[in-house]
Amino acid sequence: MAKPNLKSVRMSDEVLQIVENFQGEGFNQKFENIVLHFHKSEPARQKQLKELDKFIKEQEARLAELRNQIRAAFEVANTLKSMQRQVLMMEADFKQLFSISKDEPGHAAAG
């Protein structure tokens, strides 16, 4: 295949190392292979990126639902704690009332 395009390319040591480590026989062939590989594999990468974006959105929705469930569970727990405090206060009130009524004259102790 004739290659009529002559170009001079400047690159960093890092890019040069990447090109030199790619498959091919000489620098020009390696450079061409890396560009062609990138170009040909782009549709697959774009498809994978779309799939990952979809997966991330699904996971974000799932996370939001789990957060809502946790929030609801905390609300239930707080309600139960409040009810527990109210029951304990009622228990203390009943004990106090029972104690007062036992101490009043005319109330004989059972037994």
C-alpha positions as CSV (number, residue, x, y, z in Angstrom):
1,M,0.0,0.0,0.0
2,A,1.5,3.3,-1.1
3,K,1.7,5.9,1.6
4,P,2.0,9.3,0.0
5,N,1.5,11.4,3.2
6,L,4.7,12.6,4.8
7,K,4.2,14.2,8.2
8,S,6.6,15.1,11.0
9,V,5.2,14.3,14.5
10,R,6.5,15.6,17.8
11,M,5.6,13.6,20.9
12,S,6.5,13.1,24.5
13,D,8.7,10.3,25.7
14,E,5.6,8.6,27.2
15,V,3.7,8.7,23.8
16,L,6.8,7.4,22.0
17,Q,7.1,4.5,24.4
18,I,3.4,3.6,23.9
19,V,3.8,3.7,20.1
20,E,7.1,1.7,20.2
21,N,5.4,-1.0,22.4
22,F,2.5,-1.5,20.0
23,Q,2.5,-4.3,17.5
24,G,4.2,-3.6,14.1
25,E,7.6,-3.7,12.5
26,G,8.7,-0.1,12.4
27,F,7.7,3.2,13.9
28,N,5.4,4.1,11.0
29,Q,3.6,0.8,11.0
30,K,3.3,0.8,14.8
31,F,1.9,4.3,14.7
32,E,-0.6,3.4,11.9
33,N,-1.6,0.3,13.8
34,I,-2.3,2.1,17.0
35,V,-4.4,4.8,15.2
36,L,-6.3,2.1,13.2
37,H,-6.9,0.1,16.3
38,F,-8.2,3.1,18.2
39,H,-10.5,4.0,15.3
40,K,-11.9,0.5,14.7
41,S,-12.4,-0.2,18.4
42,E,-14.2,3.1,19.1
43,P,-17.8,1.8,18.4
44,A,-17.3,-1.0,20.8
45,R,-16.0,1.4,23.5
46,Q,-18.9,3.8,22.8
47,K,-21.3,0.9,23.2
48,Q,-19.6,-0.2,26.4
49,L,-19.7,3.4,27.7
50,K,-23.5,3.6,27.0
51,E,-24.0,0.3,28.9
52,L,-22.0,1.6,31.8
53,D,-23.9,4.8,31.9
54,K,-27.2,2.8,31.9
55,F,-25.9,0.6,34.7
56,I,-24.8,3.6,36.7
57,K,-28.2,5.2,36.4
58,E,-29.9,2.0,37.5
59,Q,-27.5,1.7,40.5
60,E,-28.2,5.4,41.4
61,A,-31.9,4.7,41.3
62,R,-31.5,1.6,43.4
63,L,-29.3,3.6,45.9
64,A,-32.0,6.4,46.1
65,E,-34.6,3.7,46.8
66,L,-32.4,2.1,49.5
67,R,-31.8,5.6,51.1
68,N,-35.6,6.1,51.1
69,Q,-36.1,2.8,52.8
70,I,-33.4,3.5,55.4
71,R,-35.0,6.9,56.0
72,A,-38.4,5.3,56.5
73,A,-36.8,2.7,58.9
74,F,-35.2,5.5,61.0
75,E,-38.6,7.2,61.1
76,V,-40.2,4.0,62.4
77,A,-37.4,3.5,64.9
78,N,-37.8,7.1,66.2
79,T,-41.6,6.6,66.4
80,L,-41.1,3.4,68.4
81,K,-38.6,5.1,70.7
82,S,-41.1,7.9,71.3
83,M,-43.8,5.3,72.0
84,Q,-41.5,3.5,74.4
85,R,-40.8,6.7,76.3
86,Q,-44.5,7.4,76.5
87,V,-45.2,3.9,77.8
88,L,-42.5,4.2,80.4
89,M,-43.9,7.6,81.5
90,M,-47.4,6.0,81.7
91,E,-45.9,3.1,83.7
92,A,-44.3,5.6,86.1
93,D,-47.6,7.5,86.4
94,F,-49.5,4.3,87.2
95,K,-47.0,3.3,89.8
96,Q,-47.2,6.6,91.4
97,L,-51.1,6.5,91.3
98,F,-51.1,3.0,92.7
99,S,-48.6,4.0,95.4
100,I,-50.8,7.0,96.4
101,S,-54.0,5.0,96.4
102,K,-52.4,2.3,98.6
103,D,-51.4,4.9,101.1
104,E,-54.8,6.5,101.3
105,P,-56.8,5.6,104.4
106,G,-59.6,3.1,103.8
107,H,-57.7,1.1,101.2
108,A,-56.8,-2.2,102.6
109,A,-53.8,-4.0,101.2
110,A,-54.8,-7.2,99.3
111,G,-53.8,-10.4,100.7
